[in-house]
C-alpha cells in the first residue's frame, strides 16, 4: 500500500474532544492528563479560537502525553492565522 500504515482505533465507550471554552479555565494539558488518567484512549484536539503557533505547541505537548499513555491523538482540521 503506498507507505501509509492503517491502524484500527481502540474499542472504547468514550471519545474526548478538547474545547478550552468548556474547560473552566483549566490548562488543556491538565484536562487531557485527567482524561488519560481516567482511561480515555482517544483524544481529539479541536481548538478553533487560538493562534496557530499556540495550537502547534499544544499539539506537540498533547501528542507526547497521548503517546506515553498509549492513546490515539487526532487533530481537527482548521483554518488559522500563524501570527
Residue pairs with C-beta under 8 A, 6 or more apart in sequence:
7 72
9 42
9 72
10 41
10 42
10 72
12 40
12 41
12 42
14 40
14 42
15 40
15 42
15 44
16 32
16 35
16 40
16 42
16 43
16 44
17 43
17 44
17 46
17 76
18 28
18 31
18 32
18 43
18 44
18 45
18 46
18 47
18 62
19 46
19 47
20 28
20 47
20 49
20 50
21 49
23 31
28 47
28 58
28 62
29 58
29 61
29 62
29 65
32 43
32 62
32 65
32 66
33 65
35 43
36 43
36 65
36 66
36 69
36 71
40 71
41 69
41 70
41 71
41 72
42 71
42 72
42 74
43 62
43 66
43 71
43 72
43 73
43 74
44 73
44 74
44 75
44 76
45 55
45 58
45 59
45 62
45 73
45 74
45 75
45 76
46 76
47 55
47 58
47 76
47 78
48 76
48 78
50 58
50 80
51 80
51 81
51 82
51 83
52 80
52 81
52 82
52 83
53 82
53 83
55 78
55 80
59 73
59 75
62 73
63 73
66 72
66 73
67 73
